[in-house]
Amino acid sequence: MAKQEDIFKNVVSHAKEYGFIFPSSEVYDGLSAVYDYAQNGVELKKNIREYWWKSMVQMNENIVGLDAAILMHPTTWKASGHVDAFNDPLIDNKDSKKRYRADVLVEDFAEKIHQKAQKEIDKAKARFGDAFNEQEFITTNARVIEYLAKEKEIRERLGRSLGAGDLADVKALIEELEIADPETGSKNWTEVKQFNLMFGTKLGASAENAMDLYLRPETAQGIFVNFLNVQKSGRMKVPFGIAQTGKAFRNEIVARQFIFRMREFEQMEMQFFVRPGEEMKSYEYWKETRLKWHLSLGLGKENYRFHDHEKLAHYANAAADIEFNFPFGFKELEGIHSRTDFDLKAHEEYSGRKLQYFDPELNENYVPYVVETSVGLDRMFLAVFATSLKEETLEDGSTRTVLKLPAVLAPTKAAVLPLVKKDGLPEVSRKIIEDLKWDFNVAYDEKDAVGRRYRRQDALGTPFCITVDHQTLEDETVTIRHRDTMKQDRVKITELRGIIENEVSMKNWLMKM
């Protein structure tokens, strides 16, 4: 655990030192769980967003985009259930005065049991090598069976209790499991109570006449209220999807773990409208498709797993999370939900307007069912960043810090380095920059010895370093260095664009799906 904490501290420190993420309003000592994306972070975030958008919208003829407003009519949130049901179970520790989400305390406890089972599996795998049958071991090893059964029992009980609104049983479960305050070890807990997560605000010129509004807690409702507008103006035929990215706001009980859980965050969502009765087929399709998208980035298949929800939201008939192995364990990265026709029917009821689709093949009107995919952009950023940050020991015994970002997402694709700041080398370097910058985000770096500049670009995640030296003046060749292997090749200046494009092209990466 200490090692994981050290890794996470390195991630946070590296993000600030190299201009990826800063604490918001830091000159005023910051604001809890609010962060600013710095000069390199904003590029990485933009690239992740574009990678999602291209795969979701551009590559699917029946999916279109939307950018709905953050402020919506307040009845929207009554219809969606957020006013009455958008709550998290809150619990306080009487000794430490710390506040926690009760469900997260239990889920973290269950995850520790799961990790014990995984440790037994990993030990057996190392012992038996290629002859190891993992599935047989899981179903026959007494200790693994006991661990997994205990985990299942805890998760199912938590799901039942939350589903029934039985907060007393949630507290009883915490006490039976002897769950302690993670920071102090105290087990002196208050009762569990519900806490609404929405931020309220006002709309109006004067306080007396102002309308009470909410900052949207999710981006999905902007899609639902625009369903008919998009369908009619775009002449869309079911099945079709509407995608959008944008900010959402939640007054989180426990907003910790850096950018994993923030009060202001960004979502990448797609709502897919289908015929009633066809939602489960679509649900399974999007589960498979979204996992393939994540795997295309090469962060390691072992870092992903599906988790089916024990407790379903009020709008869902099926739900699963794609969980990722963050430095603090497996946590939700993306949700895939079968939302039934709850949202459109609710907005029909509260607005008094029909939100139905006329299906020409069936010759009937109906309210479509919806399958949702929703990934947190900030969580995606953290997954990519934390997994890519490496400390490597080289052959000569020295070490280097390298950010092995997927090249397609790297903020800067190439850095051009004149060997010395004279003899016309900076001028040739600038000419290369001028040529490449039309297609790629490139940087110029002339400060320090070239070895130090390589290390700096490694830490920034730049896939290529292009060194201009005196031979360049003779034959118009340069040295191109590859970040991950540190291999250096001598190539013609005219070949640079093709080499870089081959490694960073979204087309090449997405074709791995």
PAZA-806608 format. One line per field, with one value per residue (C-alpha): residue number from 1; residue in one letter; z, y, x. Coordinates in steps of 0.001 Angstrom, whole numbers, plus 500000, padded with zeros to 6 digits. Layout:
num: NUM  ...
residu: A  ...
z: Z  ...
y: Y  ...
x: X  ...
END
This chain:
num: 1  2  3  4  5  6  7  8  9  10  11  12  13  14  15  16  17  18  19  20  21  22  23  24  25  26  27  28  29  30  31  32  33  34  35  36  37  38  39  40  41  42  43  44  45  46  47  48  49  50  51  52  53  54  55  56  57  58  59  60  61  62  63  64  65  66  67  68  69  70  71  72  73  74  75  76  77  78  79  80  81  82  83  84  85  86  87  88  89  90  91  92  93  94  95  96  97  98  99  100  101  102  103  104  105  106  107  108  109  110  111  112  113  114  115  116  117  118  119  120  121  122  123  124  125  126  127  128  129  130  131  132  133  134  135  136  137  138  139  140  141  142  143  144  145  146  147  148  149  150  151  152  153  154  155  156  157  158  159  160  161  162  163  164  165  166  167  168  169  170  171  172  173  174  175  176  177  178  179  180  181  182  183  184  185  186  187  188  189  190  191  192  193  194  195  196  197  198  199  200  201  202  203  204  205  206  207  208  209  210  211  212  213  214  215  216  217  218  219  220  221  222  223  224  225  226  227  228  229  230  231  232  233  234  235  236  237  238  239  240  241  242  243  244  245  246  247  248  249  250  251  252  253  254  255  256  257  258  259  260  261  262  263  264  265  266  267  268  269  270  271  272  273  274  275  276  277  278  279  280  281  282  283  284  285  286  287  288  289  290  291  292  293  294  295  296  297  298  299  300  301  302  303  304  305  306  307  308  309  310  311  312  313  314  315  316  317  318  319  320  321  322  323  324  325  326  327  328  329  330  331  332  333  334  335  336  337  338  339  340  341  342  343  344  345  346  347  348  349  350  351  352  353  354  355  356  357  358  359  360  361  362  363  364  365  366  367  368  369  370  371  372  373  374  375  376  377  378  379  380  381  382  383  384  385  386  387  388  389  390  391  392  393  394  395  396  397  398  399  400  401  402  403  404  405  406  407  408  409  410  411  412  413  414  415  416  417  418  419  420  421  422  423  424  425  426  427  428  429  430  431  432  433  434  435  436  437  438  439  440  441  442  443  444  445  446  447  448  449  450  451  452  453  454  455  456  457  458  459  460  461  462  463  464  465  466  467  468  469  470  471  472  473  474  475  476  477  478  479  480  481  482  483  484  485  486  487  488  489  490  491  492  493  494  495  496  497  498  499  500  501  502  503  504  505  506  507  508  509  510  511  512  513
residu: M  A  K  Q  E  D  I  F  K  N  V  V  S  H  A  K  E  Y  G  F  I  F  P  S  S  E  V  Y  D  G  L  S  A  V  Y  D  Y  A  Q  N  G  V  E  L  K  K  N  I  R  E  Y  W  W  K  S  M  V  Q  M  N  E  N  I  V  G  L  D  A  A  I  L  M  H  P  T  T  W  K  A  S  G  H  V  D  A  F  N  D  P  L  I  D  N  K  D  S  K  K  R  Y  R  A  D  V  L  V  E  D  F  A  E  K  I  H  Q  K  A  Q  K  E  I  D  K  A  K  A  R  F  G  D  A  F  N  E  Q  E  F  I  T  T  N  A  R  V  I  E  Y  L  A  K  E  K  E  I  R  E  R  L  G  R  S  L  G  A  G  D  L  A  D  V  K  A  L  I  E  E  L  E  I  A  D  P  E  T  G  S  K  N  W  T  E  V  K  Q  F  N  L  M  F  G  T  K  L  G  A  S  A  E  N  A  M  D  L  Y  L  R  P  E  T  A  Q  G  I  F  V  N  F  L  N  V  Q  K  S  G  R  M  K  V  P  F  G  I  A  Q  T  G  K  A  F  R  N  E  I  V  A  R  Q  F  I  F  R  M  R  E  F  E  Q  M  E  M  Q  F  F  V  R  P  G  E  E  M  K  S  Y  E  Y  W  K  E  T  R  L  K  W  H  L  S  L  G  L  G  K  E  N  Y  R  F  H  D  H  E  K  L  A  H  Y  A  N  A  A  A  D  I  E  F  N  F  P  F  G  F  K  E  L  E  G  I  H  S  R  T  D  F  D  L  K  A  H  E  E  Y  S  G  R  K  L  Q  Y  F  D  P  E  L  N  E  N  Y  V  P  Y  V  V  E  T  S  V  G  L  D  R  M  F  L  A  V  F  A  T  S  L  K  E  E  T  L  E  D  G  S  T  R  T  V  L  K  L  P  A  V  L  A  P  T  K  A  A  V  L  P  L  V  K  K  D  G  L  P  E  V  S  R  K  I  I  E  D  L  K  W  D  F  N  V  A  Y  D  E  K  D  A  V  G  R  R  Y  R  R  Q  D  A  L  G  T  P  F  C  I  T  V  D  H  Q  T  L  E  D  E  T  V  T  I  R  H  R  D  T  M  K  Q  D  R  V  K  I  T  E  L  R  G  I  I  E  N  E  V  S  M  K  N  W  L  M  K  M
z: 500000  500861  497410  495792  497846  496728  493081  493444  495090  492173  489715  491453  491765  488139  486868  488527  487868  484132  483508  483296  486298  488870  492011  491189  492746  494303  495098  497529  498917  496419  496459  497628  494792  492010  489529  486476  483400  482569  479212  478648  480475  478303  475188  476577  477657  474227  472501  474676  473921  470175  470234  471837  469521  466352  467336  468607  466186  463067  462652  463158  460560  462976  465857  465901  468340  470635  472960  475403  477908  481488  482843  482231  483281  486915  486136  484096  487326  488945  485951  485847  489522  490582  492957  494899  494338  493452  496828  498278  501696  504044  507290  509726  512088  515532  516566  513429  512271  508772  506354  504046  501548  503384  500208  499192  502609  502107  498448  499340  502032  499490  497012  499604  499936  496135  496075  498604  496240  493323  495320  495781  492053  491123  493472  491930  488434  489229  490753  487952  484937  481580  483121  485320  484751  486319  486055  487650  490463  491175  491431  493518  495832  499234  500194  496882  497018  500554  499627  496508  498281  501080  498569  496707  499932  500993  497624  497300  500803  500165  496896  498589  501431  499158  496781  499645  501193  504358  505639  509091  507528  505668  509042  510534  507692  508351  512031  511383  509024  511614  508982  510452  509442  506776  508248  512024  512576  514623  514388  516114  513381  513170  511550  507738  506064  502501  500971  497761  495380  493250  493307  493462  491812  490857  487586  487640  487965  491595  494551  495080  491541  490924  489760  491577  489176  489406  487791  485807  487658  484377  480659  479687  480318  477715  475193  476297  476143  472655  471433  469143  467901  466779  465378  463226  462084  461284  459910  462176  462131  465192  466186  466461  469030  470339  471849  473766  475993  478640  482235  485070  488743  491895  495516  496351  499974  499603  496735  497039  495029  492894  489712  490173  492082  491599  492098  488575  485967  482330  480871  477462  476978  474239  474460  471938  471106  470195  469720  472946  473391  471560  474386  475780  472401  472139  475755  475110  471871  473568  476477  474002  471769  474583  476072  472645  472509  475835  474860  471609  473693  474862  478611  479362  479208  482807  483977  482939  484248  484126  487277  487054  489361  492360  492927  489791  489449  489356  485554  484641  483891  483409  484290  484266  484878  483068  486020  485685  487929  489196  491618  494433  493045  490620  490305  487827  484599  482358  482852  480341  481310  479825  480888  479509  478445  481869  480877  477775  479475  482532  480374  478485  481770  483259  480047  478658  475234  473287  472902  470644  467447  464474  463153  459425  459324  462147  461257  464915  467462  470550  473191  472406  474964  475651  476132  477597  477576  479904  480596  482831  480816  483939  485089  481615  481845  485204  483925  480930  482862  485908  483849  481495  484195  484553  486374  484339  485169  482102  481089  482501  485909  485555  485800  483750  484342  481210  480487  477986  476828  473845  471031  469600  472838  473586  474015  471875  469093  468429  469829  467504  469130  467534  468783  469485  469426  466537  463073  461516  463387  465163  461810  460237  463351  463098  459453  460399  463085  460557  458234  460811  462893  460252  460995  464519  467825  467910  470263  469987  472739  472720  476430  478175  476838  474358  476805  479350  476725  475873  479543  479732  476675  478046  481202  479097  477092  473712  471373  469125  469489  466265  466598  464058  463862  461523  459226  458644  456866  454498  453569  455045  457404  461126  464039  465207  468664  469788  473355  474442  473055  472947  469519  467166  463378  460754  458314  455659  456799  454108  455776  459176  458504  457378  460325  462876  461155  461179  464964  466009  463483  465136  462173  462864  466574  466171  463587  466477  467787
y: 500000  502354  501757  502627  505821  506763  506141  508345  511123  510965  511278  514404  515934  515202  516649  519978  520135  519521  521762  519294  520114  522926  523349  525958  529421  528264  531823  531866  528419  526651  525373  521838  519309  521900  521843  523750  522009  523627  524134  520459  519105  521032  519491  515955  516473  517864  514876  512380  514222  514225  510530  509770  512117  510735  507128  507897  510521  510721  506953  506231  507482  507159  509157  512962  515545  518117  520865  521571  524430  523926  525836  524110  524725  523560  521179  519164  517945  517176  515027  513252  512306  514304  516595  513635  510854  512245  511410  509684  507970  510116  509001  510959  509696  511176  511143  512339  514602  513235  512705  509708  508064  505030  502945  503697  502573  499220  498900  499605  496919  494444  495363  494537  491054  490723  491698  488952  486449  487901  487609  483867  483516  485422  483281  480100  481456  482153  478685  476627  478756  477758  474717  476958  476719  479938  479114  475687  477211  479866  477239  474709  476603  476875  480174  481883  480518  481899  485341  485705  484461  486972  489797  488810  488640  492135  493742  492114  493161  496726  496763  495493  497990  500973  499849  499662  502914  500985  503264  501649  498363  500150  501356  497888  496426  498930  497974  494212  494432  496589  499187  501933  505519  505118  508011  507469  503915  505079  503018  505574  506331  508459  507262  507147  509875  510963  513981  515671  516375  519218  522766  525407  528819  531709  533239  536773  540452  540729  538387  538715  537637  535191  531658  528783  526748  523990  523548  520372  517246  515303  516037  513375  515408  518002  515169  513848  517177  517712  514202  515241  518389  516359  513507  515752  518252  515460  513059  510412  506857  504612  503265  506448  508190  511687  512385  515311  516321  518986  520145  518774  519740  517689  518732  515565  514394  513147  514791  513291  511288  514228  514596  511246  512794  516528  518988  520388  517758  516841  513945  512275  510727  509118  508234  505576  505404  501978  500174  498867  495274  495767  497550  494514  493655  497253  497222  494214  495752  498984  497163  495301  498334  500676  498183  497827  501633  501645  498705  500448  502853  500042  500702  496970  494578  493532  497059  496781  494773  494871  495312  494674  496873  495188  498273  499701  503384  504294  504623  501435  497785  496891  498643  497847  499789  499473  499689  500675  499836  503312  503739  503439  500294  499373  502159  503164  504706  504368  503373  501565  501735  500546  503494  502054  504760  506423  509765  510502  509422  511541  514622  513892  513826  516981  519047  517908  517382  514171  512865  509937  508526  507429  504229  503944  500257  499351  502114  503104  505723  504790  506238  504803  502968  504334  502777  505153  505148  507706  508150  510772  512764  513701  510077  509069  511670  510235  506640  507538  509800  507553  504392  506111  507546  505263  505248  503265  502041  502188  499907  502299  502249  505716  506312  508289  509457  508904  509584  506832  508366  506760  508769  509644  511502  513134  516939  517548  515101  516128  518446  519921  520385  522214  520564  524002  527542  528691  527832  528128  525108  527097  528523  525053  523850  526736  525919  522318  523647  525935  522995  520458  522733  522699  519019  518445  520187  520601  522319  523978  523381  524730  525068  522705  519765  517592  514651  516815  517990  514360  513686  516750  515674  512110  513501  515526  512470  513740  510697  512088  514284  515599  516702  519089  518935  519987  516996  518380  521353  518993  516394  517607  514650  514730  512294  511236  509672  507477  508142  504605  502731  505675  504292  506903  506897  509132  510255  512875  516026  515298  511944  513417  514105  510527  508970  511088  510657  506881  506876  509540  509171  508638  506469  504048  503843  503485  500735  498589  498369
x: 500000  502859  504304  500967  500774  504290  503367  500300  502324  504773  501883  500538  504009  504961  501678  502440  506188  505804  502820  499932  497730  497830  495702  493049  493515  496772  497882  494921  495825  493577  490010  489304  488989  489173  492066  493305  494687  498014  499730  500549  497519  495095  496681  496541  492927  492003  493616  491709  488468  489197  490135  486768  484840  486399  485647  482147  480787  482937  483229  479515  477036  474123  475666  475710  477023  475454  476649  473807  473822  475004  471985  468643  465052  464785  461891  464418  465980  462647  461682  465040  464798  467839  465934  464521  467031  470477  471964  474987  475036  477125  478786  480974  483621  482979  486633  488429  485533  486191  483297  483031  480701  479414  479083  482682  483975  482237  483280  486920  486738  485307  488026  490722  489204  489215  492895  493665  492079  494032  497257  496642  495938  499110  501233  499852  500378  504046  504447  502876  503792  502301  500608  498429  494678  493358  489650  490124  492196  489530  486792  488765  491132  489437  491009  490148  486586  486204  487556  485396  482274  482834  483332  480153  478146  479285  478593  475173  474112  475268  473328  470158  470431  471023  468295  465798  467016  467929  470703  470607  471731  474535  475836  475312  477399  480206  480177  480022  482988  484790  485621  487798  488463  491198  493187  492902  491690  488696  485483  483280  480724  477597  474375  474298  472255  471518  473267  472052  474922  473537  474890  472171  472384  470074  468879  467529  468386  467258  467246  463465  462579  465423  464651  466334  468485  471060  474438  473897  475076  475328  475308  472754  469589  470604  470521  467134  465311  466786  465978  463122  464893  467908  465814  463641  466286  468754  466105  467585  466260  466236  468701  470756  472900  473567  476990  478377  481250  481021  481249  479136  479103  478602  478976  480882  480964  484509  486332  489799  492325  493456  491355  489588  486692  486203  483395  483772  484530  483993  482030  482046  478618  476562  472882  471849  468122  466726  463425  461858  462965  466273  468067  469908  471431  472629  473814  476066  477339  478381  480019  482230  482851  483790  486246  487878  488269  490084  492295  493289  495398  497670  497503  497356  494395  495077  494225  490554  487642  483848  481797  478054  476003  474382  472207  470600  469784  466101  466203  468138  467386  471075  474332  478039  481215  484496  486862  490523  493447  494394  497326  494746  493068  490305  487725  485030  486289  483241  479623  477408  473728  470465  468287  464990  462493  462541  464056  461989  458753  459545  460168  456945  455034  456550  456603  453256  454867  455225  458780  458021  459471  457388  458925  458068  459020  456638  454159  453804  454843  456824  459139  462599  464696  468169  471603  474181  477957  479510  483227  484796  487312  489271  489361  490486  493254  494345  494271  496444  498818  499348  499857  502307  504591  507623  510954  513475  516969  519200  522081  524673  522948  521449  517706  515245  511683  509649  505995  505162  501913  500188  501790  498380  497541  500907  500637  503737  504506  508102  510765  513395  516809  519762  522948  524457  523063  525281  526605  523141  521720  518960  517849  517538  515689  513238  512633  511761  509398  507701  507135  505882  503650  500897  500303  501624  502108  505904  508357  511749  514320  517878  518676  521172  523172  521300  521185  519413  516991  516206  515409  513159  511194  510972  509361  506911  505900  507145  507381  510173  513236  514774  518400  519906  523719  526511  525951  522441  524022  525828  523197  519854  519578  518760  518789  515324  515169  512269  511113  510217  513233  515702  516685  518167  517896  519452  516757  516128  514313  511720  510930  510058  506391  505714  507567  505693  502319  502691  503079  500563  497730  494325  493373  496233  495387  491628  492052  493367  489785
END
